[in-house]
């Protein structure tokens, strides 16, 4: 007997949703066998073509959907010439069919309870009714302004509709740093289902990447679709003596914006390596489209400049590297609110997008490379907490499903329990 897990992300912009689910996949693959005595297999459902480039644990695979993109008017098909509704209907059918065949014990959706245009609803209904699947809605620490989020909950049917389809809500954050239940971003009616995991920082999966000679500073903007202003400021900033500056545009930055960043870096007097009597005094500036093993690069960087997305900050917080966070100011208030909360917790420095410029970045770098940051006061072990939470919700839903089947079939005796129940009981007794 084994445990099967499915994770969904809609992935219209950026790679944050899929990367967060990938981190959960590795955590569950490593922890659930020890907790339950059962092997684990899984599937990640994603909607961006770059998602499958990241490795998965043995026994796991990707299901890649045709994608959506964000436009000024809302969602649109990324490549296929279909209407939003037709694409959502097609994706919904693919998801429902795949999950019905896979019959996971645990299903986790990232951020959007019902996906794009409610594409998840048919699958959620059949998972709970036909397979007894434990269903979890995973949420970032910060969603948006309370007013904006309230409207989003109302659009999908409110707290009651979410509770009818999900057994638990996991908030991937440190409640002491930011509490979306206190701000009203999570409705009070969902409080009983809500559990705070801690930030998904420590224990993130690392892929192989070429080691870099230190010291260096690192600027990165996630997928890169909206990070050009940050990179232009970083590319023009003075580089501290003896440090290389590595600038990562991300795979989704438009080619025209990448060219602008390269031009700004080339125009910077710090861009050309200079060798003095005692060796390289100015190793130069490198602009790269992507790098391998970003978590390791962050760990060894003398300082880093990034945006305020969940994954960018979560990876930074796992290190003691000084960080200047420049939150995105458009579309949502999520990133400015997160940056402000982390700055108040003495975890990062931050500057508004409207104020970022080469002089500001250069001044910050001069000081940052001389220090490190202690973040031990934050709960950064969310990935370690996920396993016990998952084991418990799976055990509870298996018990509920067995009881329901027994009632329907008229059986008086309880069905035999699976190994996860006895394993958890033994663990709880220790």
ChimeraX attribute file (.defattr): number of C-alpha atoms within 10 A of each C-alpha:
attribute: neighborCount
match mode: 1-to-1
recipient: residues
	/A:1	10
	/A:2	14
	/A:3	20
	/A:4	21
	/A:5	24
	/A:6	25
	/A:7	26
	/A:8	26
	/A:9	25
	/A:10	23
	/A:11	23
	/A:12	19
	/A:13	18
	/A:14	23
	/A:15	23
	/A:16	19
	/A:17	24
	/A:18	25
	/A:19	19
	/A:20	20
	/A:21	22
	/A:22	24
	/A:23	19
	/A:24	22
	/A:25	25
	/A:26	19
	/A:27	22
	/A:28	26
	/A:29	24
	/A:30	16
	/A:31	19
	/A:32	21
	/A:33	17
	/A:34	13
	/A:35	19
	/A:36	26
	/A:37	16
	/A:38	17
	/A:39	15
	/A:40	22
	/A:41	19
	/A:42	24
	/A:43	23
	/A:44	23
	/A:45	24
	/A:46	26
	/A:47	25
	/A:48	23
	/A:49	13
	/A:50	15
	/A:51	22
	/A:52	19
	/A:53	8
	/A:54	14
	/A:55	15
	/A:56	19
	/A:57	17
	/A:58	11
	/A:59	12
	/A:60	18
	/A:61	16
	/A:62	19
	/A:63	17
	/A:64	17
	/A:65	20
	/A:66	16
	/A:67	21
	/A:68	23
	/A:69	16
	/A:70	12
	/A:71	10
	/A:72	7
	/A:73	6
	/A:74	9
	/A:75	16
	/A:76	20
	/A:77	20
	/A:78	18
	/A:79	10
	/A:80	11
	/A:81	10
	/A:82	13
	/A:83	12
	/A:84	17
	/A:85	16
	/A:86	12
	/A:87	23
	/A:88	22
	/A:89	17
	/A:90	15
	/A:91	21
	/A:92	22
	/A:93	16
	/A:94	16
	/A:95	22
	/A:96	20
	/A:97	14
	/A:98	15
	/A:99	21
	/A:100	16
	/A:101	8
	/A:102	16
	/A:103	20
	/A:104	22
	/A:105	24
	/A:106	22
	/A:107	26
	/A:108	24
	/A:109	24
	/A:110	23
	/A:111	19
	/A:112	18
	/A:113	26
	/A:114	20
	/A:115	20
	/A:116	20
	/A:117	15
	/A:118	15
	/A:119	23
	/A:120	23
	/A:121	17
	/A:122	15
	/A:123	19
	/A:124	24
	/A:125	16
	/A:126	16
	/A:127	24
	/A:128	21
	/A:129	11
	/A:130	13
	/A:131	18
	/A:132	23
	/A:133	26
	/A:134	29
	/A:135	26
	/A:136	23
	/A:137	25
	/A:138	24
	/A:139	21
	/A:140	20
	/A:141	25
	/A:142	24
	/A:143	19
	/A:144	20
	/A:145	16
	/A:146	17
	/A:147	10
	/A:148	13
	/A:149	17
	/A:150	16
	/A:151	11
	/A:152	14
	/A:153	19
	/A:154	11
	/A:155	9
	/A:156	17
	/A:157	10
	/A:158	16
	/A:159	16
	/A:160	13
	/A:161	13
	/A:162	18
	/A:163	16
	/A:164	11
	/A:165	19
	/A:166	21
	/A:167	19
	/A:168	23
	/A:169	26
	/A:170	22
	/A:171	26
	/A:172	26
	/A:173	28
	/A:174	19
	/A:175	19
	/A:176	12
	/A:177	19
	/A:178	18
	/A:179	18
	/A:180	20
	/A:181	16
	/A:182	12
	/A:183	13
	/A:184	14
	/A:185	21
	/A:186	23
	/A:187	18
	/A:188	12
	/A:189	12
	/A:190	16
	/A:191	13
	/A:192	10
	/A:193	14
	/A:194	20
	/A:195	16
	/A:196	18
	/A:197	24
	/A:198	24
	/A:199	29
	/A:200	31
	/A:201	26
	/A:202	19
	/A:203	17
	/A:204	20
	/A:205	19
	/A:206	14
	/A:207	12
	/A:208	10
	/A:209	12
	/A:210	9
	/A:211	11
	/A:212	12
	/A:213	9
	/A:214	12
	/A:215	16
	/A:216	24
	/A:217	26
	/A:218	22
	/A:219	24
	/A:220	26
	/A:221	25
	/A:222	25
	/A:223	20
	/A:224	25
	/A:225	16
	/A:226	20
	/A:227	23
	/A:228	19
	/A:229	19
	/A:230	27
	/A:231	30
	/A:232	22
	/A:233	20
	/A:234	30
	/A:235	32
	/A:236	24
	/A:237	24
	/A:238	21
	/A:239	26
	/A:240	21
	/A:241	14
	/A:242	18
	/A:243	22
	/A:244	27
	/A:245	30
	/A:246	23
	/A:247	27
	/A:248	24
	/A:249	30
	/A:250	22
	/A:251	19
	/A:252	19
	/A:253	20
	/A:254	14
	/A:255	12
	/A:256	9
	/A:257	19
	/A:258	23
	/A:259	12
	/A:260	16
	/A:261	25
	/A:262	19
	/A:263	15
	/A:264	18
	/A:265	26
	/A:266	18
	/A:267	13
	/A:268	17
	/A:269	14
	/A:270	23
	/A:271	21
	/A:272	15
	/A:273	15
	/A:274	13
	/A:275	12
	/A:276	9
	/A:277	6
	/A:278	6
	/A:279	10
	/A:280	15
	/A:281	16
	/A:282	20
	/A:283	21
	/A:284	23
	/A:285	25
	/A:286	17
	/A:287	20
	/A:288	15
	/A:289	16
	/A:290	17
	/A:291	17
	/A:292	14
	/A:293	15
	/A:294	19
	/A:295	21
	/A:296	17
	/A:297	20
	/A:298	25
	/A:299	17
	/A:300	19
	/A:301	25
	/A:302	25
	/A:303	27
	/A:304	25
	/A:305	26
	/A:306	23
	/A:307	27
	/A:308	26
	/A:309	23
	/A:310	24
	/A:311	20
	/A:312	20
	/A:313	23
	/A:314	21
	/A:315	21
	/A:316	24
	/A:317	28
	/A:318	22
	/A:319	22
	/A:320	20
	/A:321	25
	/A:322	28
	/A:323	29
	/A:324	23
	/A:325	29
	/A:326	26
	/A:327	25
	/A:328	22
	/A:329	14
	/A:330	11
	/A:331	8
	/A:332	14
	/A:333	17
	/A:334	21
	/A:335	23
	/A:336	25
	/A:337	18
	/A:338	23
	/A:339	27
	/A:340	21
	/A:341	18
	/A:342	21
	/A:343	16
	/A:344	12
	/A:345	15
	/A:346	14
	/A:347	24
	/A:348	21
	/A:349	18
	/A:350	21
	/A:351	17
	/A:352	14
	/A:353	18
	/A:354	11
	/A:355	10
	/A:356	18
	/A:357	19
	/A:358	19
	/A:359	14
	/A:360	15
	/A:361	21
	/A:362	19
	/A:363	14
	/A:364	19
	/A:365	24
	/A:366	14
	/A:367	12
	/A:368	21
	/A:369	19
	/A:370	11
	/A:371	11
	/A:372	14
	/A:373	15
	/A:374	13
	/A:375	17
	/A:376	12
	/A:377	10
	/A:378	20
	/A:379	19
	/A:380	24
	/A:381	20
	/A:382	22
	/A:383	23
	/A:384	21
	/A:385	18
	/A:386	22
	/A:387	21
	/A:388	16
	/A:389	15
	/A:390	24
	/A:391	23
	/A:392	17
	/A:393	19
	/A:394	23
	/A:395	20
	/A:396	15
	/A:397	20
	/A:398	21
	/A:399	18
	/A:400	14
	/A:401	18
	/A:402	16
	/A:403	17
	/A:404	14
	/A:405	15
	/A:406	15
	/A:407	13
	/A:408	9
	/A:409	9
	/A:410	9
	/A:411	11
	/A:412	9
	/A:413	9
	/A:414	12
	/A:415	12
	/A:416	8
	/A:417	12
	/A:418	15
	/A:419	15
	/A:420	23
	/A:421	18
	/A:422	14
	/A:423	16
	/A:424	17
	/A:425	12
	/A:426	12
	/A:427	11
	/A:428	8
	/A:429	6
	/A:430	5
